[in-house]
Amino acid sequence: MSDIDDEEFEQLGLTALEQVEKTKTSVNQPQPIIPQKVSRVTAHAILVNFRQKGNPLLHHVRNVPWEYAEIVPDFVMGNGICSLFLSLKYHHLHPEYIYGRISRLGKAYNLRVMLVLVDVDNHQASIQELVKTSIVNQYTLVLAWSPEEAARYLETYKAYEHVTPTSIMEKPSMDYLSQVQTCLTSVRGINKSDSLTLLSQFGSLKGALSASREDLEQLEGWGPTKVNRFLEAAQQPFMSRSVIKNPESLSKEI
């Protein structure tokens, strides 16, 4: 994506707001109330707007069921989760289309995704415009370079609808090697590969912490900056200065 300065970016934002406001004022009918909840009958499936008939991405949605429904967004992937779909090729022909859809949808869903299919070569300016439009209207912008990729995003949103954040959090390991690696990689600039190099060279955590500057400089991939950071961390006390000055406070906490 080409660079864009602050003034041009701000102008894109003003244009996006003007487009949405223009669409709102041009529609005389009251905005429909859009329910966020999905009925129990259709809770297992992605709901698809009838206007998406013929969309190639539907042929690639195979891992979760989907069905057509009378909905305002293009896709509903769960309670409070919806998506608008936009092809950049169509956007170049009808630039006002997406602003009308945004205006009609309003803020009825907690998570609103703008799923954009990048199917043109000259896409930089359009993506910059949609980035600002998404920020202004509180959308999550997702770019896909093929119908298959777009389908995977919809499937993932649906499949992880009820999954808690802990499922994607790192599971801490309790074995000795993992704990030593966690200790060593807490030093800035030291990664897991570096920690394995230390352990294989010096045999233990004690040996690594006792290593001299000359020994550390002989390690592969260890430059002066990494050596200095490791030695600085190794030479610091394991307890804070306040605890060292007042050891009684530590015994009270224990």
Buried (B, 14 or more C-beta within 10 A) or exposed (E): EEEBEEEEEEEBBEBBBEBBEEBBEEEEEEEEEBEEEBEEEBEEBBBBBEEBEEBEBBEBBEEBEBEBBEBBBBBBBBBBBBBBBBBBEBBBEEEEBBBBBBBBBBEBBEBBBBBBBBBEEEBEEBBBBBBBBBBBBEBEBBBBEBBEBBBBBBBEBBEEBEEEEEEEEEEEEEEEEEEBBEBBBEBEBBBEEBBBBBBEBBEEBEEBBEBEEEBBEEBEEBEEEBBEBBBEBBEEEEEEEEBEEEEEEEEEEE
